[in-house]
Amino acid sequence: MAAKVFALTRVEASKSGNLVHGVCSIVGRSLRVLYDFGVTRSFESSIFVDELCLLVRELHFKLLVLTPASEKASTFVVCSKCPMMIEGDKFKVNLICLPL
């Protein structure tokens, strides 16, 4: 079974109590994000990982993901305990890297 990535509009995102839409800081760089604290897995683009020189590790399995465009993407890489700051609060999040 594959995981699924969902896409939302700004209006839809603003109506959800679990979503944070706005600017956050990851490894000291300000970025515009849509982050859902209620999901099982969080994803990021592999381009973003390379651009910020984030440390990655391999998962113990290959993850198949269905994207909103009904395409399949697979990965076995995660940024484990990536430091993220949102409105002054610090978090450590696991971000699964997708080749998008």
Secondary structure, DSSP 8 states (H G I E B T S, - for coil): --EE-----HHHHHH-SSEEEEEEEETTEEEEEEEETT-S-EEEEHHHHHHHT---EEEEEEEEEE-TTS-EEEEEEEEEEEEEEETTEEEEEEEEEE--
